[in-house]
Amino acid sequence: MATTKLSNLLSLCKDKRAWLALFAGLALTFAYAPFNVWPLTFFALAIACYVTDMPSPKQAAKYGFIFGFAWFSLGISWVHVSIAQYGGLPLPISLLLMALLCAYLALYPTLAFMLASRFVNTPWQRVAVLIVGFAIFEWLRGKLLTGFPWLSFGYTLTDSPLNTLAPLIGEFGLTLLCVLVGGCIYYIWQQRSAKPIMVMAACLLLLYGADALQDKPKHSDKSISTLLVQGNIQQSLRWEPEQFWPTMSKYRDMTRPHWHDVDLVLWPEAAIPEIEDFANAFLVDLDKAAAFNNTALITGIPDYQLNSKTVYNSLIVLGKKHKEDEQGHYQYLHTNRYQKHQLLPIGEFVPFEDILRPLAPLFDLAMSSFTRGERIQHNLIANDLHILPAICYEIAFSELVRDNFTERSDILFTVSNDAWFGDSHGPHQHMQIARMRALELQRPLIRATNNGVTGVYDPILEQQHTIAQFTSDVLKTDVQLISGYSFYSQYGQKPIWIVIALLVLSVTISRIKSYLFSRFEQDLL
């Protein structure tokens, strides 16, 4: 048995396809922020198409898994920063947990490559089924076990010329476009044919033509002055009770010099670490200060409701709801609030907590027993602005964000605390994801974080202003509002799924024709 395993390992080490799959998966990380070498996505996928172009679904699965495991191992390596630093686990155990997570995520692209190997006869069918497979399994990756839709291919195009298609087909459509281009590049090389080039050109012309027919959102004649506050509170101090007042005072003191000349003040996730009901006096004073200066403040705060024993990760509005208000009217549990819906496993809730919590500090972190808010909630209203909120991890769920978009939504606002992940590429990927949401919905993005990346992004001008990471600082900037609605904001992913259904129908009909023709030939013989 041991000899057989060693023989298989040596065989794998000599396997050129395995090394190519590993290289392609690792290279994908550099297509995302902060590296942004976006063309790598197409070539990595072309290599993945080559190594999985096998007659046996089992062989395709092997190389697809290697590709997927490498893709996620380096791409989300920042997760291990939080596990290693705050998890309280021995290094071998923490590495094993990361390996299990990456192996689980690698199953989704593996199944897509298996599907393409099993149900195709021709190159065009294989590309079509790859697109269908990635559509199905990437969608499932964002749904099963609460979902983890991080590192979808489309995010690599956030700063590419193809980002102009985001308001039309969204990141989901861009992901499938990456698969199409990668598959066509492979068949251009394999067949030395111009047909794949024609297919790519036809699809891009069709998309750009459809985009040209749209009434594009434009800047309105209204702009607002905003103040973003980045406290840079150490993660180890955030939930220490003796640090609650120093943290709250720091945010208040950083804001005080700017009250009088901004329309909107934004604080990050849990900037007020004290439970809302216990911070009443501080919140009332803050509410009065904002109202007196004709502005509004949105801040993150935990809300433990004693009667129901539920805890929410919340955003609340203080100060003026409408400009004509003479004063603020803060009261605990007022309705102008947002409660996080998409909770982060382990960080905000612990599955099987009776079993897991005693095992290690990783499963018993402070503030890891939150309650899920409603999926659809009202936009926040602050100083006559309708603000579409998303807390931290939620911004990666495009359907959730879009489902909360309304015709009156003025601004996309997201808060986070990425101090868990240190000086890794995780926070940069997070900001890239947020900017893609702004491109899809064509609304200005405001992102307030504890230690970066805090910033403002204009999806029309594609301009970004940020505060340096790991600093205590404020960003005061004007934000130009946008009027009009993108195609994606109105229809979401529905048109993409219609195309997927048509591809399935086309491949099915083609295979039936091939089967009937082969039977006909056999009968003649």
N, C-alpha and C positions, 0 to 999 in steps of 0.2 A: 504493500500500500504506500509506504513512504517513498519507495523507489519510483512508483508511478507518479506520485505528486511532484517529486523533484524533476522527473522527466518532462512533465507538463509545464512546469515553471521554466525550465531551460528552453523548451520549445517556444513558449510565449516571449521570452527574452530575445529570441532570434527572429521573431515574427515582425517583419517590416510594417505590415498593416497596423499591428498593435502600437508600434512606436509612432506611426503617423497619426493614429487616432488620439494618442496621448498628447502629441505636439499640438494638434488642431484644437483640442479641448482647452489646453493651457493657454494657447495664443488668444483665445476668445476674450480672456480677462482684459487684454490690452486694447480691445475695441470699446470698452466701457470707460466711463469717467474713473479716475482723473486723466487717463492716458489718451482716450478719444481717437485711437487709430481705427476709425470705423470701417475702412475697406477690409480689414482683417476678418470681419464677420463673413463676408462672401467667400473668401478663400478658405476659411476654416470649415465652412459648410460644404464647399466643393470637395475638400479632402475627406470630410465625413461621408459624403455621398460615394466617394471612391472606395473607402475602406469597407463600407457596408454593402457595396454592390456585389452580393454573394448569392449563389443559387439557393443556399440553405438559410431559412429564417434564423436558425440557431447560430450560424456563423455571423449573420448580420447583427444579431443581438449582442454577441460577444464584443464586436468592435464598436457597436453603438453604445454599449455600457462603458467601455473604456473612455470613449469620447465624452460621454455625459459626466462620468466621475471626475475626469480631469477638468472639465468645464466648471463644475461647481466647487471642486476642491480648492482651486486657486481663486475663483470668482467670489466665493463667500467665505474666504479664509478669515475675514474680519470677525465672523461669529466666534471663532476660537479665542479672540482677544478677550471677549467678555467671559467666556467659559473659564479660561485660564486665570483671569485676574479676579473674578468674583465668584466663580463656581465652587471653590474649595475642594476641587478634585485632584487626585494625582495626575501628572501629565499623561501617562499611558491611558488612563480612563478617559480624560478629556479628549485625547486624540481619537480614541475609539468611538466616542459619541459623535465627533465630527465626521468620521469615516462612515458611520451608520447614516447620518443625515445626508451626506453627499451620495451615498449608495442609493438611498431612497429616492432622492431627486433625479438621479441618473436613470431610474426605471422609466421615466416618462419619455425622454428621447429614444431610449432603447426600444420601447414599444412602437414608436413612430417608424423607426428603421425596420423593425420586424414586419410591420404591416406592409411597408413598401416592398419588401423582399418576397412576401407571401402572395400578394394579389396582383402582380403585374407581368406583362409579357413584353412591353416595349419601353423605350426611354421616356416617351411623353407620359405614358401611364405611371411610370415610377415617380417622375417629378410631381404629377398630379396627386398621387397617393401620399407622397411625402408631405405635400401641403395639407392634405386632408388629415393625415396622421398628426402632424404638429398642431393643427388647429384643435383637434379633439383632445390630445394629451396635454398640451399647454393650458387649455381651458380647465381640464381636470386638475392639473397641478395648482391652479389658483383656487380650487374648490375643496378638494379632499383634505381631511384632517385640518380644517380651518383655512387651508390654502397657503402657498408660498410662491407667489408669482414673480419673484425677484429674478433678475438677469434674463428676461425675455430678450430675444434678438433685436426687437424693434427699438429698444432703448439705445442701442449703439448708434442709431441714426438721428439722435436728438440734435446733434450739431452738424449734420451732413446736409447736402443739397436736397436730399429726399425728405427732409423734415417738413417741407411744404405740403406733403401729402397727409401729415398727421391730422389736420382738421377734417380731412375727407374720410380716411379709413382707420384712424387711430393707431395706437401702438400695436394692437392685435393684427391689424392689416399689414403694418410695416414688418412685423415678425414673419408673416407668411410671404411677404415680398422678398425678404432675405432668403428664405428657403427656396423660392423660385429662382432667384439670381444664382445662389450657390449651386443648385442642381443644374442650371443651364451652363454655368462655367465648367462644371465637371464634364458634361456631354460635349461641349465645344472641344475640350481637350481629348476626350476619349474617341470621338467620332471624326474629329477634324472636319466638322461640318458647320455651315453657316446657319442652319435651321434654328438652333437654340438662340443665336443672336437675334434672329427675326422674331422669335417668340418673346424674348425679353423686351425688344424694342416696341413690339405691338402692345404688350401689357402696359409699359410705361407711357406710351402715347395715349392709350385709352384712359389711364388714370389721370394724366396731366390734362387731357381734354375734358374729362369730367370735372376736374378741379377748376378749370378755366370757366366753366359754365356756372359756377357757384357765385352767389353774391357774398363777397368776402366781408367778414367783420372789419370794422375800421375804428380808429381812435375817435372817441367822442370829444366834445369841446369841454369836458369836465375833467379836472385833475384834483387829486387830494394830496395833502402833505402827511406823510407817515413817519412814525418813529419806531424802530425795531430795537429792542433792548436785549443784549446778550450778556448774561451774568457770569458765565464761566465758573459755575459752582462745581467743585470736585465731586465726583460720583460717590465717593466714600463718605461724604458729609451730607448728601442731599436729604437723607431720611433720618438723620440724627436729631432727636427732639430739641437739643440745646442749640442746633443750628437753624431752626425754623425762623426765629426772629431776625438773626443776622442776614439770612437769605432774603427775607421779605423786605427788610430795610434797605438792602443793597439795591434791589430793583426799584424801590420807591425813590431812593436818592439819585439813582442814575436817570430817572425819568423827570424829576422835579424841575431842572433848569429848562426843560423843553415843553412844559405843559401848554404854555400860552400860544404857541405858534404851529401846532400840528392838529390835524383833523382826527387822527387815529393813532393810538399807541398799542403796540403789540408786544406781549410778553410770551415766552415759550411754554412748553408743556410743563405742568406742575411747577411753574415759577413760584407760586405760593404753595409750599409743601404742607402747610397746616391744613387739616380737615376743614372744609368750608364753614361748617356750623360753629367751629371753635375760633375761626378767624373773623367773626362778625364785626367786631369793633374796627379792625384794620380795614376791612372791605368797605364799611360805611364811610370811613374817612377818605379812602381812595376814590370812592364813588362821588363824594362831594367835591373833591379836588378836580376830578375830571370834568364834572358838570360845570363847576365854577369857571373853568377855562374853555368851555364850549367844545369839549372834545369827548372821545370815548376811549375806553381801554378794554382790550380783550386779553384775558390771561388764562393759563391752565391752572387747575386746582383739583385735588381729590375731594370727592363728596361722599362722606359716609352717612347714609340716612339711617338714623338709629331705630326708627320705627320698623322699617322693613329689613334691617340688617344687610342692606345692599351698599356696595361701594362703586362709584363711577369715576372714571377718568374724564374730567369735564373741562369744558371751556365756558367761561361766563363773560358777560358784557357789563362793564361799569361805566358810569357817566351817562352821556346823552344817547338815547335810543333814536330820537328824532331831533332835528336842529331846533324845532320850536319849543322843546322841553325847557322849562326854566331851571330845573334842577334834576339831579339823579334821584332814583327811587329804588336803591338796592334793598331787596328783601331776600332772605334765604329761600331757595327753591323757586325764585322767579322763573318764568318760562323762557326768557331770552338766554338760553344755554344750549350746549351740545354735549352729549354723552357718547363716548367712544363706543363704536359698534364692533369693529374688527380687532379683537384682542390678540395680543402676542402670546403664543404658548410659552409656558415657563415664566416669562417675564411679567405677564399680567394675569394669567390664570394657570393653574397646574392640574392637568388631567390626572385622575387617580391620585389625588393629593394625599389621601390617607396613607397610601403606600409610599409615594415618592418623597413627600416632605421630610420625613425623618432620615432619608438616606444621605443627603448632602446639602450644604448651603445653596447650591445651584437651584434646588427645588424648593427653597424656603426663603426667597428674596423678599425684602421689604416691598410692600405694595404689590403683591402678586396674587391678590384675590379679588380682582375687579369683576363687576357685573357688566354684561353686555347691554349697551343701549340699543334703541330701536334702529332698524336698518335705514328707514327714511325719516328724516327729521327736518324741521324748519331751518332755513338759513338764519344765521345770526343777524341781528339788525343793530348797527352802531352808527350813530350820526348820519342817519338816512341812507346808509349803505347796506346792501344785502350781501352778506358774506358767506360763501360756501366753505365750511370747515372740514378739515380732516386731521386727525391726530396721529402723528408718527407713521407707523407701519401701514395705516389705512390708505395712504396716498398711492401705494402700489396696486390697489384694487380699482382698476379703471371703471368697472361697471358700478361699483359702490359710489364712487365720486360722481360719475355721470348721473346716476339715479337720484342724487340729491341736488343736481343742478336744476335751476328754475329759470324762467324767462326774466326774472328780476335779479338774478345773481350778478353782482358787480365784480367781485374779487374772489379768487381762489386763495384761501388762507390755510396754511398747515403749520403745525408746531411739532417739535421733536426734542428729544434729549439723546444725542448720539455720543455722550461722554462714555457710554459703555464700551465703545469700539476704538478709543484712542486715536492715534495718528495712522489710521488704516485707510484703505480706499472705500470702506463702507459708507461714511458720511457723504462722500462725493457721488457715489452711486445713488444715494438717497435723494440728493439734490437733483441729479439728472432725471430720476423718475418723476419728481415733482414738476420739473420743467416740461416733461412730456405731457403731463396732465394739463398744463397751461396751454400747450400747443394744440392739444385735442379740443379743448373747450373754448380756446381763444379768449381767455380772461387773464388779466395780470395776476401773477403769483406773488404772494408775500409769504415768506417762510421764516419763522422765528424759532431759534434753537438755543439750547443752554450754552453750547461751546462751538457751534459752527456745524454745517455751513448755514449761516443766517444771511438772507438776501432777498432781493426783489428782482423779478424777471418780467420783461415785456415780450410776449410771444409774437407780436407783429414786427417790432424792431429787432427782436432776438438779442436784446441787451440785458445784461445782468449786473447788478451792483451788490457786493457782498461785504461782510465784515470778516477780517482775518480770523482763522480758527484759533481757539485756545487763548482768547483775549476777552477782557471785560470792556465792552464798547457799545456804542449806539450807532445806528445807521439812520440818518434823517434824509429822506428823499421824497420827491414828488412822484406820484403814480398816475399815469394817464389812463383813464377808464376807456373801455371798449364797448361799442354798440354793434348789434348784429349777432348772428348765431352761426356757428360752424355746422357743417353737415353731420359731423360725428355727434355733436351735442344734441342734435334733433333725432338721429336714428340709431346711434350707438353701433353695436356690432351686427345688427340684423342684416344689412346688405352683405356683410362678409359671409355670414352663414348661408345666405341664398347662393352665393358663388360656390361655397363648399358643397352644398347640395347638388348643384349643377355639375361640379367635377365628379362627384360620386356617381351621378347618373350617367355621365359620359363614359367613365371607365367601365361601369357595369355593362352598358350597351355594347361597348367595344369588345369586351371579353365574351359576351354572349354571341356576338357576331363571329368572333374568332372560333368559338367552340362549335357553333353550327356549321361554319365553313369547313372546319376540320372533319366533322362527322360526315358532311356531304362528300368530301374527298374520299374518305374511307369507304363510304357506300358505293362510290363509283368504282373503286378498286376491287 
